[in-house]
Amino acid sequence: MLSPSRQIGMTVGAIPLTEVLAYMQMFVIEQEDERRELLRYVQVLDRVFLDHVKKEEEEPAQEETTKKPGRRRR
């Protein structure tokens, strides 16, 4: 539900804090400890996702720079 709210430019951005807050309000999560825990989980999982996306974006660039020059098949 939160992923579509990411900023997208040159790369994919993190889920905005305002969107997590809106989620908490929509599902009536009002206890401070529950809010902190949810925010922590969202941020940790989001960081893992962003690291994965970054790694995938870097792999094609690395493959092209390591290709050996030679004859191309037609």
LINMO-V287969 format. One record per residue. N is the residue number from 1. RES is the residue in one letter. PSI is psi as a letter, one per 20 degrees, with the letter a starting at -180 (none if undefined). OMEGA is omega in radians with two decimals (none if undefined). NEAR is the number of other ideal C-beta (glycine too) atoms within 10 Angstrom. Layout:
BEGIN
<<N/RES/PSI/OMEGA/NEAR> <N/RES/PSI/OMEGA/NEAR>>
END
This chain:
BEGIN
<<1/M/h/-3.05/10> <2/L/h/-3.05/14> <3/S/h/3.14/10> <4/P/i/-3.13/8> <5/S/j/3.14/14> <6/R/q/2.98/15> <7/Q/p/3.13/10> <8/I/p/3.11/8> <9/G/d/3.07/6> <10/M/h/3.07/6> <11/T/r/3.10/10> <12/V/p/-3.12/14> <13/G/r/3.11/13> <14/A/r/3.06/14> <15/I/p/-3.12/21> <16/P/q/3.10/13> <17/L/h/3.13/11> <18/T/h/3.12/9> <19/E/h/3.09/17> <20/V/g/3.10/20> <21/L/g/3.11/13> <22/A/h/3.09/14> <23/Y/g/3.14/17> <24/M/g/3.13/17> <25/Q/g/-3.12/10> <26/M/h/-3.11/9> <27/F/j/3.04/10> <28/V/l/3.03/6> <29/I/o/-2.99/16> <30/E/h/-3.12/9> <31/Q/p/-3.07/10> <32/E/g/-3.13/8> <33/D/h/3.08/7> <34/E/h/3.12/11> <35/R/g/3.13/14> <36/R/g/-3.12/10> <37/E/g/3.12/12> <38/L/g/3.13/16> <39/L/g/3.13/16> <40/R/g/3.14/10> <41/Y/g/-3.14/11> <42/V/g/-3.11/18> <43/Q/g/3.12/14> <44/V/g/3.14/10> <45/L/h/3.11/12> <46/D/g/3.12/17> <47/R/g/3.10/11> <48/V/g/3.13/10> <49/F/g/-3.12/15> <50/L/h/3.08/16> <51/D/h/3.11/10> <52/H/g/3.13/10> <53/V/g/3.14/12> <54/K/g/3.13/12> <55/K/g/3.12/9> <56/E/h/3.12/9> <57/E/h/-3.12/12> <58/E/h/-3.08/10> <59/E/g/3.13/10> <60/P/h/3.13/8> <61/A/h/3.12/9> <62/Q/h/3.14/8> <63/E/g/-3.13/9> <64/E/h/-3.13/8> <65/T/i/-3.13/6> <66/T/i/3.10/7> <67/K/p/3.13/7> <68/K/p/3.08/4> <69/P/q/-3.14/5> <70/G/a/-3.13/6> <71/R/q/3.07/5> <72/R/q/3.06/5> <73/R/q/3.12/4> <74/R/none/none/3>>
END
